[in-house]
């Protein structure tokens, strides 16, 4: 079996599949070893996450976590998937401790937890504010042992480009592209897990690593899988505004707002209380819209930002958030030492795709043998992801996907031999180029700017319709690109593929947003500002390529036309 992606979801899938006896081939555009992690544009997202939700506190419960997740997602989430997520998150703690991770605990021996917006109780377990880093470390160490034992192969520098299907529409393998040599390769497999991360890098600013370009989503769609909930895009309200690309869009942790950090507009007013009685402690969608509205209506600062004042909590940042403190000291020398050094320019930053490939509670997509986990998949978060649920989802469904995908191969356990024996080179990559064509980097920058303005935190029909025209024009220009020769060629080919996949995802975001004529969670239509109780469906892309409504029960459980519950079925003839 093949796992695409080396973040939390991918590593969890590989480890669980190997434990079930499967021989696993893990492929990734670049393997992120924990020792080489830096806060940069590349490097995955798991390691940047400082906590995840699990109902481990004595006064908390899995049932409360389920209800908070459904309510936070405006009841657009799949109830079965949400239940699986919250139950699995509880078990994650023991699993990770078994791998050698040690969470922070209080003097009473109980797990230390932090609050996130939308959670009825503090339930984010953590280790300083570097939990994701340490999770990647222990998962990477376990993976290294499995590689040494011959149970897992790792091939970096390979970009997945197509899921290969047999005549019956079942997965038979994967096509890949070497990012350096531009050779096309194929590998046979009984199952494929897409765990490469979704990514909001069709927006700027974005908190996503720039190599998260919706590859898995695009692969699934090309194979004929269904996608769901693509209109729901989460914006983190406090993304740092910086002239240094490495730090621009970096989220300033949500928990600091619970420690007393406040948002101020250009007049020095604490504006969030006008938008929600919880102020800065409201859910991410509400805080993002409040900040965005202040900026677009001219009440922000001249650089199109608002300010996050950490003055009330600057004294606790070094101890509670050491990773954040280190970064802030690089960005703002002398942070917290005098007046003004703890005030940061921030703006809503594209952060997370709630939508993705449609899966059931076993992480199975609508294509036999194809699984998805993490941000590549949709259904767990509904209209709005609660802070702390992203890493939980990646690990829970990565493990589930690994177990179920391994079962398709019968658990052979023994490697097929060195990778070169079952990875076949089929030829060089070729694409048409035009000396009069556009530069792919320029088109990508245009897409990112226009998506933020026309399909961002606040949307209108006119803006969305204009964006459909922009996407169509960019798609047409994508057919005629000017690619450099020599050393730059390989990198530019990757940018071309980035653009293709991000245009595909952007089209679904915009079309789904037009279809949903209401406001729900992170999807806010200024021309339809109310939540319409009679609109209880999910926008689903079928293998015909059309967007349709799929009826759902309030609370998220999908129902069939006759009222019975059902899981996603298998697609018929694949669309190639």
Secondary structure as UniProt FT lines:
FT   STRAND          2..4
FT   HELIX           8..19
FT   TURN            20..21
FT   STRAND          24..28
FT   HELIX           34..36
FT   HELIX           46..48
FT   STRAND          51..53
FT   TURN            58..59
FT   HELIX           62..72
FT   TURN            73..75
FT   HELIX           79..98
FT   TURN            99..100
FT   TURN            107..108
FT   STRAND          113..114
FT   TURN            117..118
FT   STRAND          124..126
FT   TURN            128..129
FT   HELIX           131..148
FT   TURN            149..150
FT   STRAND          152..156
FT   STRAND          158..165
FT   TURN            167..168
FT   STRAND          171..178
FT   TURN            179..181
FT   STRAND          183..188
FT   STRAND          192..194
FT   TURN            201..202
FT   TURN            210..211
FT   HELIX           215..223
FT   STRAND          227..228
FT   TURN            230..231
FT   STRAND          233..240
FT   TURN            245..249
FT   HELIX           255..258
FT   TURN            259..260
FT   STRAND          262..264
FT   TURN            266..267
FT   HELIX           272..274
FT   TURN            277..278
FT   HELIX           279..281
FT   HELIX           284..296
FT   TURN            297..298
FT   TURN            302..303
FT   STRAND          306..309
FT   TURN            311..313
FT   HELIX           314..320
FT   HELIX           322..331
FT   TURN            333..336
FT   TURN            339..342
FT   STRAND          343..353
FT   STRAND          356..358
FT   TURN            361..362
FT   TURN            368..369
FT   STRAND          370..372
FT   HELIX           374..376
FT   STRAND          377..378
FT   TURN            382..383
FT   TURN            387..388
FT   HELIX           389..408
FT   TURN            409..410
FT   HELIX           419..422
FT   STRAND          423..428
FT   TURN            435..436
FT   HELIX           440..454
FT   HELIX           461..478
FT   HELIX           486..488
FT   HELIX           489..515
FT   TURN            521..522
FT   TURN            526..527
FT   TURN            533..534
FT   STRAND          538..541
FT   TURN            543..544
FT   STRAND          547..550
FT   TURN            554..555
FT   STRAND          558..559
FT   TURN            561..562
//
